[in-house]
Amino acid sequence: MNNRIERIAVTHHRLALDPAFPASWDSRPRQWFPATIVRVEDSEGRIGIGSGDAMYGFDDYRHLFVGTDPLDLARHSAVIDNVSFHAGRLWPLDAALWDLAGKILGQPCWQMAGGRASGVRAYASSGIHRPLDGMARWAEHAVARGFPALKIRFGRPSLADDLAALAAVREAAGERIEIMVDCNQGWRMPWDTQAPWRFDDALALIRRMERYRVYWVEEPLHRGDYAGYARLRKEAGVRIAGGELTRDAHEFQALLEHDSLDVYQPDVVCTLGLEGTRRLTQQIEARGRVFTPHTWGNGIGLAANLHVAAGASNAPFVEFPYDPPEWTCARRDFPLVAPIDIDENGWIELGHAPGLGIELNEATLAATLAENNRYD
């Protein structure tokens, strides 16, 4: 009998955070860091792993995958896309299927995705609104660690406070590093009912940023404001990035048709999966635009995004969530035996191990087993 998917297991885990993580996009410091782990086992005993969204609603559709060919990745991607309309975002399953396929084929996922490169540089992505001296120290630390770029987040009590933080980071980093700004207007946390910025507001703010030589401005408008983004690209004089949680392929097509963005940022464990994102990168680069994924999650999702970015694109660098001491590689990657980290020049080498090339820390996962995927 041909090899088939034998079983799919989904477990939830929560790591206690002490100190808490005061995420800039959340109203309360986070006391827990959740992770949902997907394990796909074939009939020969190999297991692929994935992680990302919580996989709520998957149990009703498990039968669509069990008993099928684990190497039929295009079919699985299409079914996950269909199911994600009816249930939650189930793209962690796609990552697990790619990991399993790589183990069956004896190939790393970056090779399966296109084989362009086995590594990619990372940029340090902050998550905390620190005082000005704290932002400056973080920037200095990022430079010393070898990152080629860093990203800060707006959303402080006033735009003056945000611009002061940007000024402090540029002064501390000097010209040794690129700086990006995430405006966080593309989507909202469930409790946040503020209206997103309008075009005039976004343009005025971007012009105030120009003196700090910002590499890109991320999500200054709502993710669905295609025409506003296209106009902003033409008038702002700085790269415009977005699409981190844009959900469907047709939405990315609309962004491309309107020429809305310079930088496209889908996260493969939240939208499209590795298969869909691999195809999308070809369209992005055919139009002379840049793909570099969003990766704010644990090391499994980070690895999946790294493999697509390295293998299928010419991404200049990939997001690397890193804001110590509250957000370290070890804390972010607690489900893994070995946290993912950069070398002295900011590179992450993915190696030649089959699949995603990562290993679960089963002892830690057993100790953090939970009933849900909540942060509080």
N, C-alpha and C positions, 0 to 999 in steps of 0.2 A: 504493500500500500504506500502511496506517495505520502511524503511528510505533510502533516496538517497541524493547524493550531489546536492544541489539546485543551488548554484552559486559559482564562484571563482572570487575574486577581487584582482587586483595587483595595488599598488600605490607606487610612489617614493617620497622620502623625503630627504631634505638636511639641515643639521645643520651647521650654520656659526661657524667657529672656530676662536676665538680671545682669546689667541694668536694662531697663526697657528701651525700646527703639522708638524715638519720637519722629515717626515718618512725617515728612513735610506735607504730604497730601492727606493725612488723617487728622482727625480732631483730638484723638486720645493717643498717648504713647502706647505702643503695642507691647503687651505682656507675653505674647506667645507668637511663635513663627510656625505656621502650619505647612505641611507638605503632603500631597497625595501621591502615592506611588502606584504605578501600573506595572504589573508583571505579565508578560505574554509568554506562555510556554508552548513549545512545539512537541510533536509526538516523539521526537528523539531526545527530549529532555533539556534542550537549550532554552534559555530565558532572556527575553529582551525587556528592558526597563525604560519607563518614561515617567515624566512628572510635569505638572503645570497646573491647570485649573482643577477643580475639585471632582470632576467626573460625575456630578450628580445627575441622576436619570439614566446612567449607562446600563444598569441591570436589565432594563426592559429590552435592550437591543444586543445583549451579549451573543445571542444565538446567531446573529448576522455574521459573526466572525469565527466562532468556534466551529472547527471542521473544515475551514477553508484553507487555501494555499497561503502560507505566510509570506511568500515572495510576490504575491499579486498586489504590490504596493499601490498601483494606480487605482485598482478596484477598491481597496480599503480606504484610500483617501476620499474617493467619491462617496462611499457609504457614510464615512464619518461626517462629511460635509452635509449630506442629507439628514443624518441623525441630529446634527448640531442645530438644525432648524427646529426640531421637535423637543430636544432636551438641552443640556448645557453645552459648553465648549468641550468637546471630547478629544481635542488634538493631542493630549498626552499619550493617548493610545497610538497615534501615528508615530510618535517618537519611539515608543516601545517596539512597534513593528519594524521600524527602520533599524533599531539596535539589533533585533532578532535576525533580520535579513542579513545584516552585516556579519553576524556570527555564523550564519549558515553559509554565506558566500566566502567567508574569510577575508572580508574587505572592511576598511574603516568607512564610516558614513561620508566623510569628506570625499573619498574616492568615488563612492556611489553617486554623490550629488553632482559630480562633474570633474573632480580631480585637479582643479586649478592649482591648489596649494594645500599644504598640510598644516599651515599655521596662519595666524592673523594677529595684528596688534590690537590692544585693548585700550579703551579710554575709561578713566575713573569716573564713576557716576555717583554723585553724592545724594543723600536722602534726607539730610537734616538741615534745618535752619539754625546754624550756629551764630553766636555773636561775631562781630567783624574780626576780632583777633583769632577766634576759632576757625573762621573760614580761611583766613590767611595761613594759619598753621597747616590746615588740611591741604591747601594748594601747594605749600612748600614740601609737604610730605609726598604728595603725588608726583611732583617733579623729581624728588630724590629717589623715588621708587622706580622711575624710568617710564612712566606713562607719557605717551605723546600728546595726550589731550585729556581734558576733564570737563565735567558738566555740572553746573549748579542749577538749583531750582528756585524759581520765583514763587510768590504766594505769601510773602510776609505781610504784616499789617498795612504797609503802604508800599507803593512803587518806589518811593524814595529810599525805603529800607532795602528793597531788592537791588536797586542800582548801587547803593553803598556797598552791598555785599559783593556785587560784580566788580566794583572798583577795587575793593580790598583784595580780591582774588587775583585780578590782573597785576596789581602792584606787587603782590607777593611772588607770583609766578614769573613775572617779567615776560620776555618774549620767547621763553624756552618751551612753551607749551600752547596748544590750541585750547580755546575756551568755548564751550557751548552753553546755551541757556535754555532750560525747559520751562515754558510758561504754564503748562498744565491746563490748557483751555480746551483740549480735545474731547475730554470726557469728564464725568463728575462721580465722586463717591456717592453712595445712595442717599446720604443725608444732606448733601450739598445742593441747594436749589438756586445758587447764584446763576445769573445769565453769563454765558461766555463773552469774552471781549468782542467788540465790533471792529470792523476793518479800520476805521479812523483811529481808534484807541491803539490797536496793535501797531499800526504804521508809526504813529507818534512815538510810541515806546521804543520801537526798533531803531528809530533815528537817534534816540537818546543813547542807545547802546553802541552805536557805531564807533565812538571814540575808544571803546575798549576792545575793538578788533575781534568781534565775536565770529566764530567759525560757522555756526548755524544757530538759528532760533527755532525751537521746537514747539509745535502745537500752540501757536499764538491765536488760533481761531478754533471754533468747533470743527470736529473731524468731517462733518458733512457740508461745510461751507466751501464747496469746490471752486465756485467763481471768486469768492473772496480770497482764497489762497492763491489762485492764478493771478489775480490783480496784485496781491501783496508781493509775489515773486518778482513781478515786473518793476514795482516801485520801491521796494525796500533796499535793494543793493546788498543783501546778505542772503545766504542760503536759508531756505525754509524747509523744515523737516516735519514729518508727521506720519500717522498711520499705525501707531504702536498697538492700538486695540481696535482698529478698523476690522470689522468682523468677516465680511464676505468678499469673495473674489470680484463680484460685480461692483462693489464700492471701490476697490483698487482700480478697476477698469475706468470708473468715472474720474478718479483722481488723475489717471494717466491721460485720458482723453481731454480733460481740462488743462493739462500740464500744470497741475496744482502745486507740485512739490519738487524740490531739488533732491531731497533725501527721503527715501521710503524706509519705514521701520517696523514691518510686521514681525511679531514674535511667534515663532513656529509652534510653540506649545499653547498659544492662545488663539491663533487664527491660521488657517490654510495648511498647517503642518509642514513637514519637510518636503513632501512631494509637491504640494501647491506652491510653496515659497520658492522652491527650486525653479519652477516654471515662471513664476512672477519675476524673479531676478533677471531672466532673459529679456522680458519685455521692458523692465526698468532700464537696463543698460543699453538696449537697442535705441532708446529715446535719449541717451546721453545723460541719464540721471543715475543716482547712487543708491545702492541698497546697503543698509547697515542696521541690523535688527535691534529691537528693544529686548532686554533680557532680565528684567527685574523679577527674579524668583530664585529658586535654589540651583545648585550646580548641575542638576540633570537637564533642566531647561536651558541653562547657560551652555552646556555642552552641545545640545541639539542645535542651538543657534550658531555656535562657533563652527560646527561641521558644515552647515549650509553656507555660511558666510565665506569660509575658506575654500570650499569645494566648488561652489556655484557662482561666486561673485568676485568683484574686485573691491570689496569693502575696504575703505581706508583704515578702519578700526571698528571694533565691536564694543557695545556697552558692557561694562564690568562693574556691577554694584559693589561699592567699596567705600565705607565711611567709618573707619575705626575711631574709637574702640567699640561703639555700639553696633557697627556692622562690619564684621571681619569675614575673611574667606572661610574660616572654620565654622562660624555661626551660619553663614549663608548656605554652606555646603554640608550641613550636618548629616544628610542621608548618605554621604559618600565616605569611603575609606580614606581617600586622599582629596583634600580641597583643591580646586583649580586655582592656579596662580600664574602671574606673569614672570618672565625673566627680567634681567636687569635693563633690557631695552624695551620693555612693554609688550613683548611677544608672548603668545600662547601657542606652543607646539602641540599638535594633536596626536602625533605619532601614528603607528601603523597597526595598533591593536584593532581587532575586528569590531564593527558596530561603533558605538559612541566611545568606547575605550574607557569606561568608568565602572566602578565596582561599588555596590551597596554595602554600607556598614550595618550589617544585620543586627548586631548587638545594640547599637544606638536606636535603630528603628523599633526593636522590641521594647526598649525602655521608653520610647516616646509614642507608642501606639495610642490612638485616640478614636473617638466615635465620630468626630466631625473635623472640618477644615477651618475652624474659626481662629481669628487673630486675638480676640480678647479673652 
